[in-house]
Each structure stands twice: as C-alpha cells, then as structure tokens.
Amino acid sequence: MNRLIIIGAGGHGKVVADNALKNGYTNICYIDDNAKGDVIGFPIIGTSTDIECLNDGSTDFIIGIGNNAVRKMIAEKYRVNWVTLIHPSAQIAFNAEIGKGSVVMANAVVNVCAKIGEHCIINTGAIVEHDNVIEDYVHISPNAALGGTVHIGDNTHVGIGATVKNNINVCSECTIGAGAVVVKNITDNGTYIGVPARKMD
Ligand SMILES: CC(C)(COP(=O)(O)OP(=O)(O)OC[C@H]1O[C@@H](n2cnc3c(N)ncnc32)[C@H](O)[C@@H]1OP(=O)(O)O)[C@@H](O)C(=O)NCCC(=O)NCCS
C-alpha cells in the first residue's frame, strides 16, 4: 500500500488519519505549514513547499483541512494522486458517486443516485439523501441532514446539525449556520442561520 500524506495536521486532519488507518494505510504522514513534530503519532515531514518533491509516484495525498477555500486552492495547485477515503462505518449506496479527494466520515450516509464532487467532506453522521448533487469543495458538517434531491453548490459549507428540506437548491459560496433549517432555495451567496434559515445581516 502506498504512503499517505495528509495535508494539514489540525483537528480535521486527525480525523482523516483515523479514517485512513481504517482504510488500511499503515504509512501515514502529515505536511503542515504551521506545525512540527508529530500529531497523534504520525510525523509531520514537511510543509506545502515540499509537496512536489514528496510526490514520488508511490505516495497518495488527501487534504485534511476543513476550510473549503483552502482545500480548493491546494487541490488546484498540485497534480498528485488525490485519493478518496470512505470510513468503513459509512453507508454508501451501490450507485452513489464520490469524487476524488473527498472524505466520508464515520456513520455518514450517502444514499442512492447521490453524486458527491471532488475534495468534499461528508462529515461524521451526515446524511446525504437520494438524488443529491453535491458540487466540488463542499463541506457537509457532522449530523447535518439533506433531504432527497437537494443540490449544494460548490464551496458551500453546511454547518453542524443543519437541515436542508428535500428538493432545495443552495447556491455556491454559502455558509449554512449550525442548526439552521433551509426550507427555500438559496440563490444569493452568503451566510444563513436560524429556523427557517434567513440571511445574516
Ligand atoms: C453562522 C456562523 C458562520 C456565524 O459566525 P460569525 O459570523 O462568526 O457569527 P458570530 O459568532 O459573531 O455571531 C453573530 C450573531 O449570530 C448568532 N449566531 C451565530 N451562529 C448562529 C447560528 N448557527 N444560529 C443562530 N444564531 C447564530 C450569534 O448568537 C450572534 O448573535 P448576537 O449578535 O445576538 O449575539 C457560525 O456561527 C456557524 O454556525 N458556523 C458553522 C460552524 C460549524 O458547523 N462547524 C462545523 C465544524 S466540523
């Protein structure tokens, strides 16, 4: 099995490492621009300036950074073997599609005909129901629930415990606050909170 380099050794990067272990990776390292030493037993072997030379043909890469814009910037900058990690406890329908560089965490559900883009995070216990389309660089936070046939535009962050009603479109570059309930289409980018969700002033 290839070595796995996780870019970003913060909180999300730690959860990615656990996911990688459960996918059989035994040689796991981090690179991080702000930390040194090791994190939960895995060494930090360099910074982002080392990515090109660490890309030796037998190394897989994954981005362990929760911020969508930062993930996008890194993914677009480097041509490396981005892998997809699906925690063994996640429930993925037989015909669901999950793009490269995306991670699906413990107990998440991705139901039939759902399509997840590249470098997305489907976080712990999130529910992505049937026929959803989740564009690239989206983060669906822990315990968020998306009803059937929801569309989430690229770079949008759906906060922890938020709910999106079935058949709803949320445009790109939005933040849906923790616990918000989205019951109408969102067509203007921005931050939305509350029940029902409304744009923050
Ligand atoms: C919505 C959010 C982005 C706003 O962040 P912010 O701009 O820094 O806002 P602040 O924390 O300064 O709060 C501003 C006001 O909005 C309220 N507010 C913040 N988040 C809220 C939420 N999710 N629902 C309802 N009200 C909220 C605050 O209570 C505060 O109200 P006040 O002015 O009456 O005191 C953020 O609170 C949030 O919910 N982020 C999602 C976090 C998440 O899910 N992380 C998952 C990590 S895995």
The ligand as a Gaussian input file, in Angstrom:
#p B3LYP/6-31G(d) Opt

LIG

0 1
 C      -23.256000      31.127000      11.216000
 C      -21.808000      31.327000      11.599000
 C      -20.917000      31.090000      10.357000
 C      -21.671000      32.770000      12.063000
 O      -20.384000      33.007000      12.511000
 P      -19.961000      34.520000      12.875000
 O      -20.162000      35.384000      11.677000
 O      -18.600000      34.434000      13.482000
 O      -21.074000      34.970000      13.910000
 P      -20.941000      35.282000      15.481000
 O      -20.468000      34.086000      16.232000
 O      -20.178000      36.568000      15.624000
 O      -22.450000      35.535000      15.882000
 C      -23.180000      36.657000      15.419000
 C      -24.595000      36.528000      15.926000
 O      -25.255000      35.447000      15.244000
 C      -25.694000      34.463000      16.201000
 N      -25.409000      33.151000      15.599000
 C      -24.219000      32.664000      15.227000
 N      -24.359000      31.452000      14.685000
 C      -25.655000      31.142000      14.732000
 C      -26.401000      30.008000      14.354000
 N      -25.804000      28.953000      13.769000
 N      -27.727000      30.012000      14.537000
 C      -28.343000      31.082000      15.119000
 N      -27.677000      32.205000      15.512000
 C      -26.348000      32.225000      15.331000
 C      -24.874000      34.710000      17.460000
 O      -25.547000      34.259000      18.593000
 C      -24.727000      36.201000      17.408000
 O      -25.921000      36.776000      17.850000
 P      -25.929000      38.173000      18.700000
 O      -25.354000      39.214000      17.753000
 O      -27.377000      38.378000      19.007000
 O      -25.058000      37.933000      19.878000
 C      -21.358000      30.342000      12.713000
 O      -21.853000      30.704000      13.988000
 C      -21.761000      28.919000      12.415000
 O      -22.862000      28.455000      12.747000
 N      -20.804000      28.183000      11.785000
 C      -20.929000      26.791000      11.499000
 C      -19.906000      26.032000      12.353000
 C      -19.914000      24.556000      12.064000
 O      -20.925000      23.970000      11.754000
 N      -18.754000      23.956000      12.167000
 C      -18.629000      22.538000      11.887000
 C      -17.197000      22.164000      12.023000
 S      -16.973000      20.442000      11.747000

